Amino acid sequence: MSRSLKYIWIAIFFAVLVWSGIEPKEPLTWFLEVCPALIGVGLLMATYRSFRLTPILYICLLIHCIILMVGGHYTYAEVPLFDWIRDGLGSERNNYDKVGHFVQGFVPALLAREILLRKGVVTAHSWLRFLVVSICLAFSAFYELLEWWVALAVGQEAEAFLGTQGYVWDTQSDMGFALLGAISCLVLLSKRHDRQLSRYLPSAEGGQKG
């Protein structure tokens, strides 16, 4: 990532973070939702010199952070744009959380793919795809467990964080959207990702077979 892109990335991240923290709908929900973004940025800063990522991955990570912060500001069940979509379609729930879970599969898929390739963990693209999807599903399931543990710890105050909106299959559909996101990432971005990875890998086109 170029120096100018790096500063634009940082400026956008902190601008959205500050906006999201100004009178959020529920302060506890805001904190819980932005925590992953803050932890992620901390890790990116700590590893920037030793393990710099591809530009496409940095952009996807920023989009993921923005989605988290918007959800934290309004709560996932009350994001205005998706209220309008709900009303326009005659739906019963605000589906912004499903966008969040789709991206929860999409972006980690790209991150897992990059790490597995650059660290030489796999030697065949068929196994690469299988492992990436498995990692994303495991991450999604673990996040659902975290939501459960938070709900047990704070009680009713976690209702907005859970965002089920009375939908009995919310947990299963969340993981389903994460699975769809992971598969979509592999289908849509693998070739472009390989081109950017070529500068980091000894064998270029195809993103190295290991």
C-alpha positions as CSV (number, residue, x, y, z in Angstrom):
1,M,0.0,0.0,0.0
2,S,1.4,3.4,-1.0
3,R,2.1,6.1,1.5
4,S,-0.8,8.3,0.2
5,L,-3.2,5.3,0.3
6,K,-2.1,4.5,3.8
7,Y,-2.9,8.0,5.1
8,I,-6.2,8.1,3.3
9,W,-7.0,4.7,4.9
10,I,-6.1,6.0,8.4
11,A,-8.1,9.3,7.8
12,I,-11.3,7.4,6.7
13,F,-11.0,4.9,9.5
14,F,-10.7,7.5,12.3
15,A,-13.2,9.9,10.8
16,V,-15.9,7.1,10.7
17,L,-14.8,5.9,14.2
18,V,-15.3,9.4,15.7
19,W,-18.6,9.9,13.9
20,S,-19.8,6.5,15.2
21,G,-18.9,7.3,18.7
22,I,-20.9,10.6,18.8
23,E,-24.1,9.9,20.6
24,P,-24.5,6.3,19.5
25,K,-27.9,4.7,20.0
26,E,-26.6,2.4,22.8
27,P,-23.1,3.0,24.1
28,L,-22.5,-0.6,25.2
29,T,-23.6,-1.9,21.8
30,W,-21.3,0.7,20.1
31,F,-18.3,-0.5,22.2
32,L,-19.0,-4.2,21.5
33,E,-19.4,-3.6,17.8
34,V,-16.3,-1.4,17.3
35,C,-14.0,-3.5,19.5
36,P,-13.1,-5.9,16.6
37,A,-12.3,-3.0,14.4
38,L,-10.0,-1.4,17.0
39,I,-8.3,-4.7,17.7
40,G,-7.9,-5.3,14.0
41,V,-6.3,-1.9,13.4
42,G,-4.0,-2.5,16.3
43,L,-2.8,-5.7,14.7
44,L,-2.4,-4.1,11.3
45,M,-0.3,-1.4,12.8
46,A,1.8,-3.9,14.7
47,T,2.5,-6.0,11.6
48,Y,2.7,-3.3,9.0
49,R,6.5,-3.4,8.6
50,S,6.9,-7.2,9.0
51,F,3.9,-8.4,7.1
52,R,2.5,-5.7,4.8
53,L,-0.8,-6.8,3.1
54,T,-2.0,-6.4,-0.4
55,P,-3.8,-3.1,-1.3
56,I,-7.1,-5.0,-2.1
57,L,-7.0,-6.6,1.3
58,Y,-6.5,-3.3,3.1
59,I,-9.4,-1.8,1.2
60,C,-11.7,-4.7,2.2
61,L,-10.6,-4.5,5.8
62,L,-11.5,-0.8,5.8
63,I,-14.9,-1.5,4.4
64,H,-15.5,-4.2,7.0
65,C,-14.5,-1.8,9.8
66,I,-16.9,0.9,8.5
67,I,-19.7,-1.6,8.4
68,L,-19.0,-2.5,12.1
69,M,-18.9,1.1,13.1
70,V,-22.1,2.0,11.3
71,G,-23.8,-0.9,13.0
72,G,-22.4,0.2,16.3
73,H,-23.7,3.7,15.9
74,Y,-27.2,2.9,15.0
75,T,-27.3,-0.8,16.3
76,Y,-27.7,-3.3,13.5
77,A,-31.5,-3.5,13.8
78,E,-31.9,0.3,13.3
79,V,-29.6,1.4,10.4
80,P,-31.8,4.0,8.6
81,L,-31.1,2.9,5.0
82,F,-32.1,-0.7,5.8
83,D,-35.2,0.5,7.6
84,W,-36.2,2.2,4.3
85,I,-35.4,-1.0,2.4
86,R,-37.5,-3.1,4.9
87,D,-40.5,-0.8,4.6
88,G,-40.2,-0.6,0.8
89,L,-40.1,-4.4,0.5
90,G,-42.7,-5.0,3.2
91,S,-40.2,-7.0,5.2
92,E,-40.5,-7.7,8.9
93,R,-36.9,-6.9,9.9
94,N,-33.9,-4.7,9.2
95,N,-31.4,-6.9,7.4
96,Y,-28.2,-4.8,7.9
97,D,-26.9,-7.5,10.1
98,K,-27.0,-9.9,7.2
99,V,-24.7,-7.5,5.3
100,G,-22.4,-7.5,8.2
101,H,-22.3,-11.3,8.4
102,F,-21.8,-11.6,4.6
103,V,-18.8,-9.3,4.9
104,Q,-17.7,-11.3,8.0
105,G,-17.2,-14.2,5.6
106,F,-16.0,-12.2,2.5
107,V,-13.1,-10.2,4.2
108,P,-11.7,-13.0,6.4
109,A,-11.7,-15.2,3.3
110,L,-9.3,-12.8,1.6
111,L,-7.2,-12.5,4.7
112,A,-7.0,-16.2,5.3
113,R,-6.1,-16.7,1.6
114,E,-3.3,-14.2,1.8
115,I,-1.8,-15.7,4.9
116,L,-2.1,-19.3,3.7
117,L,-0.4,-18.5,0.4
118,R,2.3,-16.2,1.7
119,K,3.2,-18.6,4.5
120,G,3.2,-21.6,2.1
121,V,0.7,-23.5,4.2
122,V,-1.0,-25.1,1.2
123,T,0.4,-26.4,-2.1
124,A,-2.8,-26.9,-4.1
125,H,-5.6,-24.4,-4.9
126,S,-8.3,-27.0,-4.3
127,W,-7.1,-27.4,-0.7
128,L,-6.7,-23.6,-0.4
129,R,-10.4,-23.0,-1.2
130,F,-11.5,-25.7,1.2
131,L,-9.3,-24.4,4.0
132,V,-10.3,-20.8,3.5
133,V,-14.1,-21.6,3.6
134,S,-13.5,-23.8,6.7
135,I,-11.6,-21.0,8.5
136,C,-14.4,-18.5,7.7
137,L,-17.1,-20.9,8.9
138,A,-15.1,-21.5,12.1
139,F,-14.7,-17.8,12.6
140,S,-18.4,-17.2,12.1
141,A,-19.4,-19.9,14.5
142,F,-16.9,-18.6,17.1
143,Y,-18.4,-15.1,16.7
144,E,-21.8,-16.5,17.4
145,L,-20.4,-18.1,20.6
146,L,-19.0,-14.7,21.6
147,E,-22.4,-13.1,21.2
148,W,-23.9,-15.9,23.4
149,W,-21.2,-15.3,26.1
150,V,-21.8,-11.5,26.0
151,A,-25.5,-12.0,26.3
152,L,-25.0,-14.3,29.3
153,A,-22.6,-11.7,30.9
154,V,-24.7,-8.5,30.4
155,G,-28.2,-9.8,30.2
156,Q,-30.9,-7.8,28.4
157,E,-28.4,-5.0,27.6
158,A,-26.9,-7.3,24.9
159,E,-30.2,-7.5,23.0
160,A,-29.2,-4.9,20.5
161,F,-25.8,-6.5,20.1
162,L,-27.4,-9.9,19.3
163,G,-29.7,-8.2,16.8
164,T,-32.0,-11.2,16.4
165,Q,-35.1,-9.1,16.0
166,G,-37.2,-12.1,17.0
167,Y,-35.9,-14.2,14.1
168,V,-35.6,-17.8,15.4
169,W,-33.1,-18.8,12.7
170,D,-30.9,-15.8,13.2
171,T,-27.8,-17.6,14.3
172,Q,-28.0,-20.2,11.4
173,S,-28.7,-17.5,8.8
174,D,-25.8,-15.4,10.1
175,M,-23.4,-18.4,9.5
176,G,-25.1,-19.0,6.1
177,F,-24.4,-15.5,5.0
178,A,-20.8,-15.7,6.2
179,L,-20.4,-18.9,4.1
180,L,-21.9,-17.1,1.1
181,G,-19.5,-14.2,1.6
182,A,-16.5,-16.5,1.8
183,I,-17.4,-18.3,-1.4
184,S,-18.2,-15.0,-3.2
185,C,-14.8,-13.7,-2.3
186,L,-13.0,-16.7,-3.7
187,V,-15.1,-16.5,-6.9
188,L,-14.9,-12.7,-7.4
189,L,-11.4,-11.7,-6.2
190,S,-9.0,-14.7,-6.4
191,K,-7.5,-13.7,-9.8
192,R,-7.1,-10.0,-8.8
193,H,-5.7,-11.1,-5.4
194,D,-3.2,-13.4,-7.1
195,R,-1.9,-10.5,-9.3
196,Q,-1.3,-8.4,-6.2
197,L,0.2,-11.3,-4.3
198,S,2.7,-11.9,-7.1
199,R,5.1,-9.3,-5.7
200,Y,5.3,-11.2,-2.4
201,L,5.5,-14.8,-3.8
202,P,8.4,-16.4,-5.7
203,S,6.1,-17.9,-8.4
204,A,3.7,-15.3,-9.8
205,E,0.6,-16.0,-11.8
206,G,-1.9,-18.1,-9.9
207,G,-0.6,-16.7,-6.6
208,Q,1.9,-19.5,-6.2
209,K,0.7,-23.0,-5.7
210,G,1.7,-23.0,-2.1
